[in-house]
Amino acid sequence: MDLSQMRNEKKLEICKYYARGGWACLPILWAVNFIWFYTEAFRKDHFQEQKQIKRYVILSGIGALIWIVALTSWVILYQAYRVSWGDWGEAISFLVATGSG
């Protein structure tokens, strides 16, 4: 999508849409929103909608970062302790590695 060809009102509308979509457990929308609109929010000359876009970009960045930290923490914790959790560790597993012995 070429943001340079878009009206500022439309940019704000799309930025809002992606920021709200992240609340539907779709943190990839927050990451995309942050990446796409970062330049519009912080590097372009001032325009009327910029303050609102900046707010959504910051919130999207924070939301994406929280999800990344939480997911990474869970993956590390799960990989390190699944075996020691016994039956519960296997119950929450999609695929259980049984080994060859």
N, C-alpha and C positions, 0 to 999 in steps of 0.2 A: 504494500500500500504506500502510495506516495503522499506523504503529509503536506508537502510543499504546494500541491495542487488543490488542497482542501481549504474551505472556509474555516475560520477560527471557531465558529459556533458548532460546526460539524465535528471538529477535533475534540471539543469539550464533550459533546454528546457521546462520541466513541470512547473517550477516556473514562467517562462516568459509567458507561455500559460495562466495560472491562473491569473496572474497580468493583462494581456491584456483583459482577459475575464471579469474582473470586470468593465471595462469601458462600457460594454454592459448592464449597469444597473443590474448587477448581483453581488451585493456586498458580497454575501455569498462566492463567489470565492475568494475575497480578504481575508475574515476571514479564510477560509480553508487554503489558501496559507500561511498566517501569522503563523497559528498554525502548519502546517506540516513542514515548512522549517525554523522555528525559531532556532531549535537546529543546523541545518546545517549551518545557517548563523552566529550564535554567540557562539556556544559551541564546535564545532568541531575544530580539528587542521586545520591550514591553508591549503587550496588547491587552485588551479588556478582559479576556477569558483566562489569561495566563495565571492569575492568582488561584483560580479554582482548579485548573489543570495541575498546577504545582502541588496543591493539597492532595489530589487524587494520586499523583505520581509518588509522593512521599508515603502515603498510606499503602499503596500497592507494593512499594519496595519493602516496607516494614513487614507487611503480611507475607510476602514471598520469602523473606529472610527467616521469619518465624517458622514457616512450614519447612524450609530447607533444614534448619537446625533441628526441629522436632523429628523429621523423617530420618535424617542422618543419625541422630541419637538412638532412635528406635532400631534402625538396622544394625548399628554397632552392638547395642545391648542384646538384641535377639541373637545375632551371630555368636556372641561371646557366651551366652548363658542358656541357650535353648536346651541343650542336653541336660544340664543340671536342673532344669525345671521339670523334668520327668514327663508324666502323662499330660500335664497342662501344656508343656512346650510342644508336644506332638499334636495335641488337640488344636492348637492355633496355627499349625503348619498346613500349608496347602499341599506340599509334597514332602514326604518324610524319607530322608535318605536312610536306607537300611544297611548299606554296606554289602560286602561280598564274603562274609565269613560266618 
